[in-house]
Amino acid sequence: MNGFNKITVGFVVQRYEQGGERCYVCVEQEFVAGDQCDFEDKEGNTIEPPEHECQPYTMTLRSEMEEVTTMKKVYETIEEVLESLDVGGEQSRQFAHEIKILRDVISRQN
């Protein structure tokens, strides 16, 4: 067996606050895991639990995921602008300061 699924029984508590005139926005999520876990192979057959490292349960609010996606697009756009500016010659000398700023922003991403 080269892998398995661990299915943990639990529930999610989501807290909402007024986000607009008639709209509520999820501001916090909490995953509550129980002790009941089922184990299955990749085909969905029940198996005995193999020895494994337990991992923390992590959840991300939708707004955080959207922020990550937006930032990824920003970095991709910066890279495109940098490629069009940093072509060598006089153009690159004219925009040397801007090119340095963009390179610094990209280096902070990594």
Phi, psi and omega in degrees: 000128181254009178177166179204167176249140174245119181252115182257130178279134179185197178208167181244134173253122178245133178253131183243147173229157179302125182245356181186194183300314181231009187249136175255144183241135177289123182250348181199144176228146177223128177262125179250111182263139175268184179275345183282121177228138174248146180239138179216155175282179184295342177270357179093009178277138179296137179226164172286145183296119176284163176294133182202161175275134175283143179243148177290152175271125179237144178227152180234133174293146181306319181298326177292320178296318179297321179296318178298315179298316179297315180295323177299317178296322178298312179297321178297320179293319178300317179298320178296315179297317180299317178298322181285333179276321188268068182253003181090171177073202185298320180301315180295324178292321180297325184251025183304316181295315180294321179298317179298317179300313181295319178298321179297319179296315181295321181293331177288336179296319183277000000 
